[in-house]
Amino acid sequence: MNTGIASTIIAAALIGSACSAQPSPVDAAVESGADARLEDTLDVALPEDVRSSIDVVEHDASDVAVIDATTIDATTIDATTIDVRDVVDAGPPAAMERVSMAAGGINAITLDRAGNPSIAYGTLTGTTYALTVSTRGGAGWTHEQVATLRGAVARVAYGHDATGARHVGYAEHLRSGGVGYGFGVNAATAPTASSSWTPMRLADHSVNHNTAVRPDFFVTAGGDVHAVIPLTTATAMATQVRHLARVAGRAVDEMIAPRLAGSSFGIAIGRIAAAIHAEPSLSLFTVEDDTSGATTQAHMTTRTGTSASTAVIGSFPDLGSSLTEAWGADVLRVIDGLVAITSDNDGRFGSPTNYRVFRQRGADWSLQTIGPMRSAADNWCASASANGTVSLFIYEPVGMPVTATAIRLIRIDPSGAMRSQIVDDDVEGGMFCSSVSDAMSVHVAYRRRDEAIYYRRFVH
């Protein structure tokens, strides 16, 4: 493991991811010279004490051995439960492509059964909000509207089942600003790639404090849609976690976890307050922002049938701010088990961010800390290859003073070794990306400053 990475091994008992339009033009690939110049700019911009604490190797990611799908041990974990797509890689190498001319927002990327990237994302045309799906094929990108919405997309997940049917889970903002947010939680299905979408409203829910901003979604390989929303009081006390789902066509709305022990801030009230995974059993990753204590704790709650249990899988130093410190969460399944990710800073504008990667191996969990990084704590996305290599995309400022925002890709292999490269140096700050890994590549969707959604692929 690299010497610049703080790593703690934690032992725990095991208990338990526009309307129709003509295909858009393809942009030229970002030149390697531009990437190199940006790397120099970003490295110089980092304060010396921060740069010296980051042990990464800057080079292209194409020299990593490709994972042979035959090496996946199906007797250990059913391959359908691993968050990696074993398909023919259809994405163009190293090329950045504009997906749509329409303004796009929160997004989720997946691969169809032939390996073509497909992206679900929120759009705004005039005063009309919609959920749009764009898919890359032989003729370029095609676009279709899933549903018109009552508000902007707050979160979306997207996947295909074994029959080729497509499924999305998404939340729309019903109210925002002041104290409190409202969400409409929905699912939609299209039986095949050429079929129209059938939406299904699961429920409308409100949270009572403006720091609990986003739910989280997961689409299973069978097409079920799961969502979680932490519920809070007006003073930001996390009370319970609401589980909403469409399972075998039936709507589910229930509480699945009590408030965790800790301060009044309870379960991580960040941009995404909790992360859910639903294969093979339902797993909930939450981070406890305990500002009254010396540490922040991460928990994994697993439910099998009607029985649920929770364990602490790791902890890291509390940063002592009265503001929210945990910013986002994700949970992924690989051959060795689950990988859970979160980020944290002290809540102050411009403060450095740490990224925490928890890995499950048998009954044990390990914690690797990446950082501190000069990046925006609430802007990142991640995916994982079957062997456990994590691809973490983070947003970071360019220049001193800041003149732009870039996306950096950090590859973290199971041993903890890291490599880093710039994806794009002209992206929209404050907008989430999404990524998916297959056996050969990692694919990412994100919004540039021209407000359109873009796609790019990187070979492992």
ChimeraX attribute file (.defattr): number of C-alpha atoms within 10 A of each C-alpha:
attribute: neighborCount
match mode: 1-to-1
recipient: residues
	/A:1	14
	/A:2	13
	/A:3	10
	/A:4	14
	/A:5	19
	/A:6	15
	/A:7	18
	/A:8	15
	/A:9	14
	/A:10	17
	/A:11	14
	/A:12	16
	/A:13	13
	/A:14	19
	/A:15	15
	/A:16	20
	/A:17	23
	/A:18	26
	/A:19	19
	/A:20	12
	/A:21	15
	/A:22	12
	/A:23	19
	/A:24	17
	/A:25	13
	/A:26	16
	/A:27	12
	/A:28	11
	/A:29	13
	/A:30	14
	/A:31	10
	/A:32	11
	/A:33	9
	/A:34	13
	/A:35	16
	/A:36	15
	/A:37	10
	/A:38	19
	/A:39	19
	/A:40	11
	/A:41	14
	/A:42	19
	/A:43	13
	/A:44	14
	/A:45	17
	/A:46	17
	/A:47	11
	/A:48	10
	/A:49	9
	/A:50	13
	/A:51	17
	/A:52	11
	/A:53	16
	/A:54	18
	/A:55	18
	/A:56	19
	/A:57	13
	/A:58	14
	/A:59	12
	/A:60	15
	/A:61	17
	/A:62	12
	/A:63	9
	/A:64	10
	/A:65	10
	/A:66	12
	/A:67	17
	/A:68	12
	/A:69	15
	/A:70	7
	/A:71	9
	/A:72	16
	/A:73	11
	/A:74	11
	/A:75	7
	/A:76	10
	/A:77	16
	/A:78	13
	/A:79	18
	/A:80	17
	/A:81	18
	/A:82	24
	/A:83	26
	/A:84	26
	/A:85	25
	/A:86	22
	/A:87	16
	/A:88	15
	/A:89	20
	/A:90	17
	/A:91	21
	/A:92	14
	/A:93	13
	/A:94	16
	/A:95	17
	/A:96	20
	/A:97	22
	/A:98	22
	/A:99	29
	/A:100	23
	/A:101	17
	/A:102	19
	/A:103	17
	/A:104	28
	/A:105	26
	/A:106	22
	/A:107	29
	/A:108	27
	/A:109	26
	/A:110	27
	/A:111	27
	/A:112	22
	/A:113	17
	/A:114	14
	/A:115	18
	/A:116	17
	/A:117	25
	/A:118	24
	/A:119	27
	/A:120	30
	/A:121	29
	/A:122	31
	/A:123	27
	/A:124	21
	/A:125	12
	/A:126	6
	/A:127	7
	/A:128	12
	/A:129	19
	/A:130	24
	/A:131	27
	/A:132	23
	/A:133	26
	/A:134	25
	/A:135	21
	/A:136	22
	/A:137	16
	/A:138	8
	/A:139	8
	/A:140	15
	/A:141	22
	/A:142	19
	/A:143	22
	/A:144	18
	/A:145	20
	/A:146	23
	/A:147	18
	/A:148	18
	/A:149	19
	/A:150	15
	/A:151	20
	/A:152	22
	/A:153	25
	/A:154	23
	/A:155	26
	/A:156	28
	/A:157	26
	/A:158	28
	/A:159	27
	/A:160	25
	/A:161	19
	/A:162	12
	/A:163	11
	/A:164	16
	/A:165	19
	/A:166	22
	/A:167	26
	/A:168	28
	/A:169	31
	/A:170	30
	/A:171	28
	/A:172	23
	/A:173	21
	/A:174	18
	/A:175	15
	/A:176	14
	/A:177	9
	/A:178	9
	/A:179	14
	/A:180	18
	/A:181	20
	/A:182	18
	/A:183	27
	/A:184	21
	/A:185	27
	/A:186	24
	/A:187	28
	/A:188	21
	/A:189	21
	/A:190	18
	/A:191	16
	/A:192	15
	/A:193	13
	/A:194	9
	/A:195	11
	/A:196	14
	/A:197	20
	/A:198	13
	/A:199	17
	/A:200	16
	/A:201	15
	/A:202	21
	/A:203	15
	/A:204	14
	/A:205	14
	/A:206	19
	/A:207	22
	/A:208	19
	/A:209	21
	/A:210	18
	/A:211	21
	/A:212	26
	/A:213	22
	/A:214	23
	/A:215	25
	/A:216	27
	/A:217	30
	/A:218	26
	/A:219	28
	/A:220	22
	/A:221	18
	/A:222	17
	/A:223	26
	/A:224	22
	/A:225	30
	/A:226	28
	/A:227	31
	/A:228	27
	/A:229	27
	/A:230	28
	/A:231	23
	/A:232	26
	/A:233	15
	/A:234	12
	/A:235	13
	/A:236	21
	/A:237	19
	/A:238	29
	/A:239	18
	/A:240	18
	/A:241	23
	/A:242	18
	/A:243	21
	/A:244	22
	/A:245	25
	/A:246	22
	/A:247	14
	/A:248	10
	/A:249	12
	/A:250	10
	/A:251	17
	/A:252	15
	/A:253	14
	/A:254	11
	/A:255	14
	/A:256	19
	/A:257	19
	/A:258	12
	/A:259	18
	/A:260	18
	/A:261	13
	/A:262	18
	/A:263	15
	/A:264	18
	/A:265	25
	/A:266	23
	/A:267	34
	/A:268	29
	/A:269	31
	/A:270	26
	/A:271	19
	/A:272	26
	/A:273	30
	/A:274	29
	/A:275	27
	/A:276	28
	/A:277	27
	/A:278	22
	/A:279	20
	/A:280	15
	/A:281	13
	/A:282	17
	/A:283	23
	/A:284	25
	/A:285	24
	/A:286	32
	/A:287	31
	/A:288	26
	/A:289	28
	/A:290	24
	/A:291	21
	/A:292	15
	/A:293	13
	/A:294	13
	/A:295	17
	/A:296	22
	/A:297	21
	/A:298	23
	/A:299	19
	/A:300	23
	/A:301	21
	/A:302	24
	/A:303	18
	/A:304	13
	/A:305	8
	/A:306	6
	/A:307	8
	/A:308	15
	/A:309	14
	/A:310	19
	/A:311	15
	/A:312	19
	/A:313	26
	/A:314	25
	/A:315	19
	/A:316	16
	/A:317	10
	/A:318	20
	/A:319	20
	/A:320	18
	/A:321	13
	/A:322	13
	/A:323	17
	/A:324	24
	/A:325	27
	/A:326	30
	/A:327	25
	/A:328	26
	/A:329	26
	/A:330	25
	/A:331	27
	/A:332	25
	/A:333	26
	/A:334	23
	/A:335	21
	/A:336	17
	/A:337	19
	/A:338	22
	/A:339	24
	/A:340	25
	/A:341	25
	/A:342	30
	/A:343	25
	/A:344	26
	/A:345	27
	/A:346	20
	/A:347	19
	/A:348	12
	/A:349	9
	/A:350	13
	/A:351	16
	/A:352	18
	/A:353	23
	/A:354	20
	/A:355	22
	/A:356	23
	/A:357	23
	/A:358	25
	/A:359	27
	/A:360	22
	/A:361	14
	/A:362	12
	/A:363	13
	/A:364	14
	/A:365	22
	/A:366	18
	/A:367	23
	/A:368	22
	/A:369	19
	/A:370	24
	/A:371	21
	/A:372	20
	/A:373	20
	/A:374	22
	/A:375	24
	/A:376	23
	/A:377	29
	/A:378	23
	/A:379	20
	/A:380	27
	/A:381	24
	/A:382	26
	/A:383	26
	/A:384	28
	/A:385	27
	/A:386	25
	/A:387	18
	/A:388	23
	/A:389	21
	/A:390	26
	/A:391	27
	/A:392	22
	/A:393	25
	/A:394	25
	/A:395	29
	/A:396	24
	/A:397	21
	/A:398	24
	/A:399	16
	/A:400	12
	/A:401	8
	/A:402	10
	/A:403	9
	/A:404	15
	/A:405	22
	/A:406	22
	/A:407	26
	/A:408	20
	/A:409	24
	/A:410	23
	/A:411	23
	/A:412	21
	/A:413	17
	/A:414	14
	/A:415	11
	/A:416	18
	/A:417	16
	/A:418	22
	/A:419	17
	/A:420	21
	/A:421	21
	/A:422	23
	/A:423	23
	/A:424	20
	/A:425	23
	/A:426	16
	/A:427	23
	/A:428	22
	/A:429	18
	/A:430	14
	/A:431	18
	/A:432	21
	/A:433	26
	/A:434	23
	/A:435	25
	/A:436	25
	/A:437	28
	/A:438	25
	/A:439	21
	/A:440	23
	/A:441	23
	/A:442	24
	/A:443	22
	/A:444	27
	/A:445	30
	/A:446	30
	/A:447	25
	/A:448	21
	/A:449	13
	/A:450	13
	/A:451	17
	/A:452	19
	/A:453	29
	/A:454	22
	/A:455	26
	/A:456	23
	/A:457	24
	/A:458	20
	/A:459	22
	/A:460	21
